[in-house]
Every structure is written in C-alpha cells, then in structure tokens.
Amino acid sequence: MESSLPGDVFGAIVAATATINETRGEVPGSSASAKWPEQRHIPLGQDGSLGIAEYVIVADTDPPHIVLTRVPLLTARYRPSCRPDTTREAPHGCC
C-alpha cells in the first residue's frame, strides 16, 4: 500500500479489508459484476466518499480466499501518483 496515503484513506482500506475477510467476501451492500460475479465492490468512507474497494472471491481454492484487486479513489488529493503541481495529465488519466 502507498505509504503517502492520508490516514483516513489508509484506515478505510484496512477496515474494508477486515470486513471482507470477516464476512468471507459476502459484505452486506457489496455489488457484484454482471460479467464476473466473483468480482465485488464496496464503498470506502461514508457513502463511498473516498472511492471503492474492488475484490475477487476465489472460491475454487481450499480454503476459499479473497484478493483485494484495486482501490480507485475519488479525488486527486488521495491519488499518490497525481501531482497537482503540474499541468501535464497523468498517464492513467486521473488528474
């Protein structure tokens, strides 16, 4: 995890990870991908104000496990790779 993340974002990611593990991936309020039901999304922060956590339930292993695949954040302030001090757009288009 990126060490420069603000504490509220880091805490939300840790809390989401704990909830995902405690519920074995069946987090109340999570949404599943229509194309790939093993892929789930849950909001980060109050009402998703920070972004979402995307994870995959790997059910065909013994025991089943969950992989946190990505965490897109909503504001450039929280994106460590974005540099607001430049006018050049970041390669991934976040800024």
TAKARA-V731937 format. One line per field, one symbol per residue. psi: psi as a letter, one per 40 degrees, with the letter a starting at -180 (. if undefined). A space follows every 50 residues. Layout:
psi->???
This chain:
psi->iheeiiddddddddddddddddefeghheiiihddgeehiiiihihffdd aihhihhgefihiiihhhdighididdehdehheeiehiideed.
